[in-house]
Amino acid sequence: MAEPRLSDWSGGRPQARPEVLLVDDDAASLRVATVAVATAGGEVTAAIGARDLPAAPGRRAPAYAIVDLPNRDALDVVDALAASGVIVIATSGAGSVSLAVEAMRRGAIDFVLKPYTPDGFARRLALRFAERKEPQPAAARTEAAHGFVGQSPAMRELYGQIDRIAPSRAPVFILGESGVGKELCAEAIHARSGRADKPFVALNCGAIPRELMESEVFGHVRGAFTGASEDRIGAAEAASGGTLFLDEIGEMEMALQAKLLRVLQTGEFRRVGEARARRADIRIVCATHRDPHAEIAAGRFRQDLFYRLHVLPIRLPPLRERGDDVALLAETFLARFSAEEDRSFTGFAPEALDLIRAYAWPGNVRELQNVVRRAVVLDDGDVVTAEMLPAEVRAAAPPRPAAAAPMADAPIEPFHVTERRIIERAIDVCGGNLAKAAAALELSPSTIYRKRERWAAGGSSPV
């Protein structure tokens, strides 16, 4: 009988779901990985030991392979699969940073430390599946197409707005707090527009000195001012045919706002120090974290410019309105930074994830990104614990509810009755969020789930 080939494992089926080959000599690990792959939306086409891997792949290999590395000798498997075009995700219980680095150097795109949970590994796999530019589940396609991470109702609404707005030629006005991803939104609009093959030029109006701002936007000619030793094109000219993104447009001085208004009205601009007008074939997308109506009332923003720009408004939700997207984002950043910094983090401890969910994140996604990166750089281990998070995040859990003191002449109630009353009160205080209540009471969410199930069944004994 002919030796099996990788093409035989796929069965020639249309690749509706990512196909995954498991290479591991441990039966228990194969079972856990199989569950993780299925949870992430993939399909295991074969689960074998390293010694059973065919030496020469056939016509079409599976898209992915999850390869266990018990030692450095197994790196040859990574070499063989990566050379055949398979996307390799390496795992190991050895916990060696050098092994992880070598696996990535030889072509693995990720390294996951054992032991891992099916759910945690599934989240890691789902991110990798979403990166592949082949048919994917609708949720993964949506995230990949827009560049964001998140599937909360607020983000799904945002994706729909981007899809509707992108094909238009009209100006776009993006509103949102600092750190929510306004430039990422502008890039997504450009990428899905008819100008996608033309330049996308971003300019932060708050980061450029006022005396240089006009030159940065429109360019200048030699001798226009001290230091102008040569002609220079500005952002408007560099974005010709494409999109000009003006971030923090509320920081632009009033005189320059008037010149930008002329561009919108006539399509013409002048370089600083130049007499002749030039044409600007650009789509303007602007953004601000300020309230534009308040800025107009304060005399810092031209009303006529606002109405020229505010044709297609779009609002980015702050992180606190995105539900469990915060956990998905945290896991995404942890995977990215662990690989970049050669660390072995594979997830968050339950209490750390509860604190991350409870914190309001005034700095939004940028603040979360910084917190995760700080933990990866300054600490070490398999999981990020609550102690690795900054003090402001650790203080985010709701205060532990205090039970009312019994009256002197009142009978002392049984412990399980007091316990139930405290837990149910905590859940009410936390708006029904069991994770927050568990963090406040210093319990695990699973403990509260088990107790509530027992109470519903009529039981009262402790778990």
N, C-alpha and C positions, 0 to 999 in steps of 0.2 A: 504494500500500500504506500502511495506517495506520502511524503512528509507534509503535514498541514501547513498552510501558508496563512499570513495575516488576512489575505483576501477571503479565505474560506470562512474565517470567523465572522465576517460581516454578512455573509450569505447573499451578497449582491443586493441587499435591500436599499430602498431610497433612504438617505440619511436624514430622517425627520427629526431624530434626536441625536445629540452628540454620542458617538460610539466610543466605549472605553474598554481598554484591555487592562486587566489587573495582573500584576506580576508580583507574587508574594508567596513565600513558602509556609506561612502560618495560616492555618484554616480559620482561626478566630478573626484575624485581621482581614481576611478576604470577605468574611460575612459582614463585618462592620463597614468596610469600603463599599460593598455592594449596596447596602442600605443608603449610604451617603450619596452614591452616584444616582440612585433612583430618586432620592429626595431632591437632588439638584436638577433633575430633569434629563439625566443622561440614561444610557442603556449599556449594561455590561455585556460585551460580546464574547468574552472569554476570561476565565480566572485560572491562572496557572502558576507553577513554580518557575523560578528563574532558569533552572536547568532544562525545562521543557520548552523554552522559547526557541522558535525556529531561527536558525542562523541567518536565513535570507528571507525578508518579507516579500510577499507576492505583489500582485498588481496594485491593490488598494489597501492600505493599512487603516486600522481604526484611527479616528481623529486624535484620540488621547490615550495615554498609558499612565497608569499609576504604578510606580515601581518602588518596591521596598529595597532599602540598602542596608543589609545587616552589617556590612563592612565595606572597605574600599574596593575589594575585588568586584563587587556588584556594579561598580561604575561602568564596566564594559557594556552592561545592558543599556544604560542610558546612552552611551555612544552609539550603539547599534540602532536603537529606536529613533533617536534624534536625527541620525543620518538618513533614515528612511522617511523623514518628514512627519513623524508622529510627535505630537505635543506631549512632552513628558512632565509629569508631576512626581517628584521624588518624596518618599517618606522614609523615616528611620527612627528606631528606638535608641540609637546610639547617642543622640544628643550632642554630636560634635559639630561645632561651627565650621571647622575646616572641611568636614565631609559635605556640609550644605553648600559651602562656597564652591567646592570642586564639582558637585553635581550641577550647580547653576552654570559653572564655566563650561561644562561639557554639553550643555544644551537644555537642561531642565528649566522650566519657566517658574517653578515654585518648589519649595521644600517644606514639608509638614512634619513636625515632630510627633512621634507616638508616645503615649497612647492618645488618641483623639476620639471625640464623641461623634456619632453619625451626624448630628445636627450641626456641630461646629465645622466638620469637614465638608458637609453639604454646602454651607454658606461660602466656604472658600472655593469649592468647585463651581458653584453658580456664577461667581465673579469671573472665573476663567472661561466658562462656557460663553458668557456674555461678550467676551472680547473677540470671539471667533466670528469672522465675517461670512457665516453660512447660515442657513435657515435655523432660527432659534425660537424659543417660546416668545409669545408676544411681549411679555413684560421685559425680557432681556433685550429684545430688539429695540423697545422704546428707550430703555436706559442707554444702550450703546449708541443709538442714533442722536440723542440729545446731549450726551456727555455727562449727565448727572447720574447720581446714585440715589435711588429712592423710588418707592412705589406707593407712597401714602396718597390719599385722595387729593391733597393739596398739590402734590407733584404731578399726578395724572392730569389734573386740570391745567397745570402749567404746560405740560407736553402738548396738550390739545391746543392751547393758545399759540405756542410756538409754531405748530404745524399750520395753523390758519393764518398767522401773521407773516411767516417767512416768504411766501411767494409774492407778496405785495412790493411795490416800489416806494411806498409811503414811509415817512420817518417813524421811528419807534422810540417810545419813552419808557425806560425801565425804572421802576421804583422798588426800593428794598433797602433793608438795613445793611450796615457794613458787614461784609463777610458772608453774604448769602449766595454769592456767585453771579453777580450781575454781568461780569465780562464773559463768563461761561455761557450765560444765556444769550448774549450778543453773538458769540461765536456759533452757537447752535442755530440762531436765526440766519446768519450768513451762510452756514453750511447747507441749509435746506432751501436756500433761495436760488434764483436764477443767476446769481453772481458768485456762486460757490467756487468757480474756477478763477476768480479774480481776487485781488488782494483784500485781506482784512487787516486794517490798521487801527490799533488801539492807542488812545492818548488819555492819560490821567491828568485832568485839568488841575487837580489839587496838588500835584507833585512837581509842577513846572513853575519857576519864578514868573511873576506877572509880566516883567519886562521882556521875557523871551517867549511868552505864550503865543503872540501873533505870528512870530517867525516859525514856531513849531507847527502851527496849524496851516499857515499859508505859504511859508518859505520866505526867502529874501534874496536880493541880488547883491553882488559885490559892492561894498562901500555904503550899504544902506545904513549902517550904524557902526560904532567902534567895535572892531573884532570881526566884522563881516568881510573876511578876506576872499571869499568866493561865493558864487551863486549856490543856492541850496534850495531843494524842493521841500515843501511842507507835507504834513500828513494828508491834507486834502488832495494834493497832486499824487502822492504815493498810492493813495487808495483808488485811483482812477479806474472806473468800471466796476469797483467793488464796494466795500462797506467801510465807512469811517465811524469808529466807536469813540465817543467822547464821554469818558467816565467822570463822575463828579462834575457835571457841567455847571452846577450851581456855584462853583468856585471861579468861573470865568468872569473877568471884569466886564462892566457894562459896555464900554466902547467896542470891545471885541465881540460881544453879543450882537451888536448892531451889524457888524460885518458878516457874522454868521447868518443873520437874518437875510442879508442880501444874497448870500449863496443859495438859501432856500427859495427866495423869491425869483431870482434871475438865473441861477445856475452859474454865476460868474464870481471870480475872486481875483485879487491882485497880490502878488508877492510884495513884501515890505520893500519899499524903495523903487518899485516898478510902476510905470505909468499904464502899460497896456493890461487889459483884462484877459484872464484865462478862463476856460470853461471847466466846470467840475461835474463830471458824470459819476456821482457818488450817491449812495444811500446812507443817510445819517441815522445812527442809533445812538442814543444818549442815555445816561443813567445818573441817578443821584440818590443819596440816602436821606436827604432833607425833604421836608414838606414843601413842594414848589409853591403852593398857594401862600404859605407863610413867608416864603422868600420874596414873592411878588409884593405882598403887603408891606414888607420891610424895605422895599425899594432895591433889593439886591438881584432881582431877576426880571427881565423885560417880559411884560405880559404878552406882547405881540409875538415874541420869540417862543414863549411857552406854547401858545396855541398853534404855532407852525410845527412845533416838534411833537406836541401831545396828540398826534393823529391816531396812533396805535399804542395805547398804553398797556403795559404789562407789569404785574406786581409779583415779586418773588416772595414766597412765604418765609418767615423766619424759622429757624430750626425748631423752636418750641412748638410750632404749629404742624410739625411733620410727623408726629407720632413716633412709631418705632423705626423710622428712617435713621434716627440718631444711632441706634445700635448697628444697623447695617453699614452706615458710614464709618463708625468706629472700627468695625471689623475690617472694612476695606482699607482704611488707613493703616491699621496694625499689620495687615499682610504686606502692604507696600513698603512700609518703613522697616519692618523686620528683615525683608529681603535686601533693602538698600543698606542697612546698617549691619548686616550679617549677624542678626540676633535670632533667637530660637522661639520667640513668642508665637503661640498658636491661637490665642483667644483671651477672653476676659473672665476673671472669676465672677460668679453670679452677683456677689455683693458690689463689685466694681461696675458691672453693667447696670445694676439697679440705680447706683448713684449717677451714672451717665444719663440714664433715662429721666431721673428726677431733676437734674440741674437745668436751669433756664437757658443757658448758653447765650448770654448777651452779645458775644462776639460771633455767634452763629457757626457756620461750618469752618471758617478760618480758625476760630478759637478751638474747636474740637480737634482739628488737624494738628494744631500746635501742642495740645495736651497729650495726644497720642504719641506724637513724635518725641516729646520730652520724656515720656515714660520709657519708650524704646531705647533712647540714647542713654538715659541716666540709670536705668535699672536693668536687671537681667533675670531670666527665669522662663518658665513655660507659659505662664499666664500673667496678665496684668492684674494686680490685686488693688483693693481699695486704698491701701497705704501708698501706692505708687501715683495716685492722683493728687492734684493740687488741693490745698486746704479749702479753697472756695467750692470745689466740686464735692469734696467730702462733707461739707457743711450743708449740702443741698437737700439731704433727706429731711422729710417732715419731722418735727419733734415727736418724740415718743409720747403717745397719749398717756396721761396719768389717770389711774382708776380713782374714782371718788372714795374718800375715806368713809368707812361704815360708821353709822351713828353708834353711840355707846350702848344704847339699849337694843340695837338691832341684832338679829341673829347673824352669825358668821356663815356666809354662803360657801358651798363646796368649791374647791379649787377649780374644777373644770367649768363651773358656771362663771366664775370670775374671769378665767382665761378666755372663754367664749365671748363674754361681754367686751373685754379689752380688744380682742382681735376684730370683732365686728365693728366696734367704735372706730378703730384705726382705719378700717376699710372705708367707712363712711367719711371720715375726715379727709382721706386721700381720694375722694371722688370715685370710689369703686375700683381704683387701681391697686390690684393685689401686690404687684411688684413694689410699689412705693410703700404700701402698708408693711410688707415684709421687711423692707430696709429700715423703716422707722422702729419696728419692734425687734430688730436684730435677729430675725428668723429668715429661713430660706423660703422662697415662694412655694416650693413643693410641700413644705410642712403645713402651710396654711391651706393649700389645696386638699391635702389628705384630711386635715381636721374638719374642713367644711363638708367634705364628702361623707365623713362619719356622722357629723351632726345631722345632715340631710337624711341619713339612713336611720336616725334615731339613737345612735350610739353616744356614749359620754366618756368612756375610758380614755386615758391619754395614749397618744401615738408613740 
